[in-house]
């Protein structure tokens, strides 16, 4: 007797429950205030910002098809396409696993869809079910078939209905043989109406944008309203909502698809949406950090530069007023002081655990001290170059060092640098480096410590940012101790 296939009904009637309301959005909140200030300046002055957005659009168009397994594309040609545009003659043998014409059709369909959602935001069109169908039709223009199953359970290709809800169930089989059941075709239309109604209510109620587009993406995927293309449309719709709120397209990179994206979606399926909210927040923060390193103007005429320069001087004079500068200085000092608190707490805990096995000494120099402006500037510059951002040497910086003496001839120095990131004076980075010294003068050697900077805005309240600052410093310490342990055998 044939064993009955296990089934799991993933879809439940769409709702916005307490788990979503409780989600922590600090990964994005830590930097949002500075981003929105900087965004206005870039939109007004920077042609480089427009080019940056075009690159993001092309990246989304490429990666969404890769993670949906419509095609594969070599990383080298991926970078070329992102930088230069979709030009078929750039392709070489082996760059893709499908015919070149078919690849270009997919890429251009995806890019048309991304451009479409930017246009929709500019036109302030409402998010309706009719629009969602229109978007599906656009992104699947050159896709002829979807995968289905016949009455015997065999995989078959069926004609793809474009811009039309599914008429048969689309139930994939998981790795353990369980069939995942999405919303039945009979309920799709009413559920999609429900989805857009709840979305509009969340917007009216002022729910956090990160929570809104994360929730919408997840709810849409549980409905799975179309025969195929649901993942592409879900990411486009989440992108549209993000763009409406001043953020960026939601691009899931191929190397993150399984380990971050799919796992986060599965946790949300089980009632824990925080990993999905955090991951989508990380995507946005990653692009914000790139945008903060864009210069305001380049390659424009002298007359245009003079006009922009005059506006900059006016803004600078206005922002040099004492209250503005005092606020930044106070927030900088609060961040630095908190870093010191965390490091002293870590030293106390470590000393107790090691029972005096090593000597630990903390030194520091704050933003007001001249030594902070000179010492470790080279290490900070090297760190910024490694992590591809502009270290603003003209603004105040501070440092703390965590000296760990294993033996007289074996000393390690963990440096924590607090410095300005990018071209806006309201953005701070907390960076780190690790050095070994054998006790002789000028004998320091840098050791690998590949921890990206923690980047925050100091244009608003610092208290809410302390949790993530502490987590970052703990991660730095863990990486440093792991490296030291490997060094001493």
MOTASUL-V57410 format. One record per pair of residues at least 24 apart in sequence whose C-alpha atoms are under 10 Angstrom apart, sorted by the first residue. I is the first residue (numbers start at 0). GAP is how many residues later the second one is. Records with the same first field share a line. If there is no record, write none. Layout:
I: GAP + GAP
This chain:
4: 168 + 172 + 173 + 174
5: 167 + 170 + 171 + 172 + 173 + 174
6: 164 + 166 + 167 + 170 + 171 + 172 + 173 + 174
7: 163 + 165 + 166 + 170 + 171 + 172 + 173 + 174
8: 162 + 170 + 171 + 172 + 173 + 174 + 175 + 213
9: 161 + 169 + 170 + 171 + 172 + 173 + 211 + 212 + 213 + 256 + 259 + 260
10: 169 + 170 + 171 + 172 + 173 + 208 + 209 + 210 + 211 + 212 + 213 + 258
11: 170 + 171 + 179 + 207 + 210 + 211 + 257
12: 170 + 174 + 177 + 178 + 181 + 182 + 206 + 209 + 210
13: 177 + 178 + 180 + 181 + 184 + 202 + 204 + 205 + 206 + 208 + 209
14: 179 + 180 + 183 + 184 + 200 + 204
15: 179 + 182 + 183 + 186 + 196 + 199 + 200 + 203
16: 198 + 254
17: 253
18: 249 + 252 + 253 + 254 + 255
19: 191 + 192 + 194 + 195 + 248 + 251 + 252 + 253 + 254 + 257
20: 186 + 187 + 190 + 191 + 194 + 252
21: 189 + 251 + 252
22: 185 + 187 + 188 + 249 + 250 + 251 + 252 + 253 + 254 + 255
23: 184 + 186 + 187 + 249 + 250 + 251 + 253 + 254 + 257
24: 183 + 184 + 185 + 186 + 249 + 252 + 253 + 255 + 256
25: 252 + 255 + 438 + 439 + 440 + 441 + 442
26: 183 + 250 + 251 + 252 + 253 + 254 + 255 + 256 + 257 + 258 + 428 + 429 + 438 + 441
27: 182 + 249 + 250 + 252 + 253 + 254 + 255 + 256 + 257 + 258 + 260 + 428
28: 179 + 181 + 252 + 256 + 427 + 428 + 431 + 435 + 436
29: 255 + 397 + 424 + 425 + 426 + 427 + 428 + 429 + 430 + 431 + 432 + 434 + 435 + 436 + 438 + 439
30: 254 + 257 + 258 + 395 + 396 + 397 + 423 + 424 + 425 + 426 + 427 + 428 + 429 + 434
31: 214 + 215 + 252 + 253 + 256 + 424 + 425 + 427 + 428
32: 393 + 394 + 423 + 424 + 425 + 426 + 427 + 428
33: 254 + 258 + 390 + 391 + 392 + 393 + 394 + 422 + 423 + 424 + 425 + 426
34: 211 + 212 + 250 + 253 + 254 + 256 + 257 + 389 + 391 + 392 + 421 + 422 + 424
35: 209 + 210 + 211 + 252
36: 387 + 389 + 422
37: 250 + 253 + 254 + 256 + 258 + 385 + 386 + 387 + 388 + 389
38: 207 + 208 + 249 + 252 + 253
39: 206
40: 255 + 271 + 383
41: 249 + 250 + 252 + 253 + 254 + 255
42: 253
43: 252 + 253 + 264
44: 250 + 251 + 252 + 253 + 255 + 259 + 260 + 263
45: 248 + 249 + 250 + 251 + 252 + 253 + 254
46: 247 + 248 + 249 + 250 + 251 + 252 + 253
47: 243 + 246 + 247 + 248 + 249 + 250 + 251
48: 242 + 243 + 244 + 245 + 246 + 247 + 248
50: 32
51: 30 + 31 + 235 + 238 + 239 + 242
52: 195 + 196 + 234 + 238
53: 28 + 29 + 30 + 31 + 57 + 60 + 61
54: 24 + 26 + 27 + 28 + 29 + 30
55: 26 + 27 + 58 + 192 + 193 + 194 + 195 + 231
56: 25 + 53 + 54 + 55 + 56 + 57 + 58 + 61 + 191 + 192 + 193 + 194
57: 24 + 25 + 26 + 27 + 28 + 49 + 50 + 52 + 53 + 54 + 56 + 57
58: 24 + 26 + 52 + 190 + 192 + 193 + 194
59: 47 + 50 + 51 + 54 + 172 + 175 + 176 + 179 + 189 + 190 + 191 + 192 + 193
60: 45 + 46 + 47 + 48 + 49 + 50 + 51 + 52 + 53 + 78 + 171 + 175 + 190
61: 24 + 41 + 44 + 45 + 46 + 48 + 49 + 189 + 191 + 192
62: 44 + 47 + 169 + 188 + 189 + 190 + 191 + 192 + 194
63: 43 + 46 + 167 + 168 + 169 + 171 + 172 + 186 + 187 + 188 + 189 + 190 + 193
64: 38 + 41 + 42 + 45 + 164 + 166 + 167 + 189
65: 186 + 187 + 188 + 191
66: 164 + 165 + 185 + 186 + 187 + 188 + 189 + 190 + 191
67: 161 + 162 + 163 + 164 + 186 + 189
69: 27 + 28 + 32 + 33 + 36 + 73
70: 25 + 26 + 27 + 28 + 31 + 32 + 35 + 36
71: 24 + 25 + 26 + 31 + 182
72: 24 + 25 + 30
85: 25
101: 40 + 41
102: 39
103: 38
104: 35 + 36 + 37 + 38
105: 33 + 34 + 35 + 36 + 37
106: 32
107: 31 + 33 + 34
108: 28 + 29 + 30 + 31 + 32 + 33 + 34
109: 28 + 29 + 30 + 31 + 122 + 123 + 126
110: 27 + 28
111: 26 + 27
112: 24 + 25 + 26 + 27 + 119 + 120 + 123
113: 24 + 25 + 122 + 123 + 125 + 126 + 135
115: 120 + 124
116: 119 + 120 + 122 + 123 + 124 + 126 + 127 + 132
117: 121 + 122 + 125 + 126 + 131
118: 121
119: 120 + 124
120: 119 + 120 + 121 + 122 + 123 + 124
121: 121 + 122
123: 120
125: 70 + 74
126: 69 + 70 + 72 + 73 + 110 + 113 + 114
127: 64 + 65 + 67 + 68 + 69 + 72
128: 60 + 63 + 64 + 65 + 66 + 67
129: 33 + 34
130: 32
131: 31 + 32 + 60 + 64 + 101 + 102 + 104 + 105
132: 29 + 30 + 31 + 32 + 92 + 93 + 100
133: 28 + 29 + 30
134: 27 + 28 + 97 + 98 + 101 + 102
135: 25 + 26 + 27 + 28 + 29 + 90 + 92 + 93 + 94 + 96 + 97 + 98 + 100
136: 24 + 25 + 26 + 27 + 92 + 96
137: 24 + 25 + 95
138: 24 + 90 + 93 + 94 + 97
139: 88 + 89 + 92 + 93
142: 85 + 86
144: 82 + 83
145: 24 + 80 + 81 + 82 + 83
146: 25 + 80 + 81
147: 24 + 79 + 80
157: 69
158: 68
159: 66 + 67 + 68 + 69
160: 65 + 66 + 67
161: 64 + 65 + 66 + 67
162: 63 + 64
163: 61 + 62 + 63
164: 24 + 27 + 59 + 60 + 61 + 62 + 63
165: 58 + 59 + 60 + 61 + 62
166: 58 + 59 + 60
167: 58 + 59
168: 55 + 56 + 57 + 58
169: 54 + 55 + 56 + 57 + 58
170: 53 + 56
179: 42
180: 41 + 42 + 43
181: 39 + 40 + 41 + 42 + 43
182: 38 + 39 + 40 + 41 + 42
183: 39 + 40 + 41
184: 38 + 39 + 40 + 41 + 42
186: 36 + 38
187: 35 + 36 + 37 + 38
188: 34 + 36
190: 28 + 29 + 32 + 34
191: 27 + 28 + 31 + 32 + 33
194: 24 + 25 + 28
195: 24
198: 42
202: 38
207: 37
208: 32 + 33 + 34 + 35 + 36 + 37 + 38
209: 28 + 31 + 32 + 35 + 37 + 66 + 67 + 68 + 70 + 71 + 74
210: 62 + 63 + 65 + 66 + 67 + 69 + 70
211: 26 + 29 + 30 + 65
212: 24 + 25 + 26 + 27 + 28 + 29 + 37 + 64 + 67
213: 24 + 25 + 27 + 28 + 51 + 54 + 59 + 60 + 62 + 63 + 64 + 65 + 66 + 67
214: 53 + 58 + 61 + 62
215: 25
216: 24 + 48 + 59
217: 46 + 47 + 48 + 50 + 51 + 55 + 58
218: 49 + 50
220: 44 + 48
221: 43 + 47
237: 42
241: 42
246: 37 + 38 + 40 + 41
247: 35 + 36 + 37 + 39 + 40
248: 34 + 35 + 38
249: 30 + 31 + 33 + 34 + 37
250: 29 + 32 + 33 + 36
251: 27 + 28 + 31
252: 30
284: 170 + 171
285: 169
288: 99 + 100 + 132 + 133 + 138 + 166 + 167
289: 98 + 99 + 100 + 132
290: 98 + 131 + 132
291: 97 + 98 + 129 + 130 + 131 + 132 + 135
292: 95 + 96 + 97 + 98 + 128 + 129 + 130 + 131
293: 95 + 96 + 128 + 129 + 130
294: 95 + 127 + 128 + 129
295: 127
323: 135
324: 100
326: 131 + 132 + 133
327: 97 + 98 + 99 + 129 + 130 + 131 + 132
328: 38 + 39 + 67 + 97 + 129
329: 128 + 132
330: 95 + 126 + 127 + 128 + 129 + 130 + 131 + 132
331: 34 + 35 + 64 + 65 + 66 + 86 + 87 + 88 + 94 + 95 + 96 + 125 + 126 + 127 + 130
332: 33 + 34 + 35 + 65
333: 124 + 128 + 129 + 132
334: 83 + 93 + 95 + 121 + 123 + 127 + 128 + 130 + 131 + 134
335: 28 + 29 + 30 + 31 + 61 + 62 + 63 + 64 + 80 + 81 + 82 + 83 + 94
336: 29
337: 124 + 125 + 128 + 131 + 132
338: 60 + 61 + 77 + 78 + 79 + 91 + 127 + 130 + 131 + 134
339: 24 + 59 + 60 + 61 + 76
340: 129
341: 124 + 127 + 128 + 129 + 131 + 132
342: 57 + 58 + 59 + 73 + 127 + 130 + 131 + 134
343: 58
345: 127 + 128 + 131
346: 55 + 57
356: 48 + 49 + 50
357: 45 + 46 + 47 + 48 + 49 + 53
358: 44 + 45 + 46 + 47 + 48 + 52
359: 42 + 43 + 44 + 45 + 46 + 51 + 52 + 53
360: 40 + 41 + 42 + 43 + 44 + 52
361: 38 + 39 + 40 + 41 + 42 + 51 + 52 + 53
362: 36 + 37 + 38 + 39 + 40 + 52
363: 34 + 35 + 36 + 37 + 38 + 51 + 52 + 53
364: 32 + 33 + 34 + 35 + 36 + 52
365: 30 + 31 + 32 + 33 + 34 + 52
366: 28 + 29 + 30 + 31 + 32 + 51 + 52
367: 28 + 29 + 30
368: 27 + 28 + 29
369: 26 + 27 + 28
370: 26 + 27 + 28
371: 24 + 25 + 26 + 27 + 28 + 45 + 46
372: 24 + 25 + 26 + 46
373: 24
374: 24
375: 24 + 39 + 40 + 41 + 57
376: 40 + 42
378: 36 + 38 + 52 + 53 + 54 + 55 + 56 + 67
379: 35 + 36 + 37 + 38 + 39 + 50 + 51 + 52 + 53
381: 51
382: 34 + 48 + 49 + 50 + 66 + 67 + 68 + 69 + 70
383: 37 + 38 + 45 + 47 + 48 + 68 + 69
385: 64 + 66
386: 44 + 63 + 64 + 65 + 66
387: 64
388: 32 + 33 + 34 + 64
389: 30 + 31 + 32 + 33
390: 28 + 29 + 30 + 31 + 32 + 37 + 38
391: 27 + 28 + 29 + 30 + 31 + 32 + 33 + 36
392: 26 + 27 + 28
393: 26 + 31
394: 24 + 25 + 26 + 30
395: 24 + 29
396: 31 + 32
397: 32
398: 31 + 32 + 33
399: 32
400: 31 + 32 + 33
401: 32 + 75
402: 31 + 32 + 33
403: 32 + 77 + 80
404: 31 + 32 + 33 + 34
405: 78 + 82
406: 31 + 32
407: 29 + 30 + 31
408: 27 + 28 + 29 + 30 + 31
409: 26 + 27 + 28 + 29 + 74 + 77 + 78
410: 24 + 25 + 26 + 27 + 28 + 33 + 73
411: 24 + 25 + 26 + 27 + 32 + 33 + 34 + 35 + 68 + 69 + 72
412: 24 + 31 + 32 + 33 + 34 + 67
413: 32 + 33 + 35 + 62 + 63 + 66 + 67
414: 61
415: 57 + 60
416: 36
417: 35 + 36 + 37
418: 36
419: 35 + 36 + 37
420: 32 + 34 + 35 + 36
423: 33
424: 32 + 33 + 34
425: 30 + 31 + 32 + 33 + 34
426: 28 + 29 + 30 + 31 + 32
427: 25 + 26 + 27 + 28 + 29 + 30
428: 24 + 25 + 26 + 27 + 28
429: 24 + 25 + 26 + 39 + 42 + 43
430: 24 + 41 + 42 + 45
431: 41 + 44 + 45 + 48
432: 43 + 47
433: 42 + 45 + 46 + 47 + 49 + 50
434: 45 + 49
435: 48 + 51
446: 33 + 36 + 37 + 40
447: 31 + 32 + 35
448: 27 + 28 + 30 + 31 + 33 + 34
449: 26 + 29 + 30
450: 24 + 25 + 28 + 29
451: 24
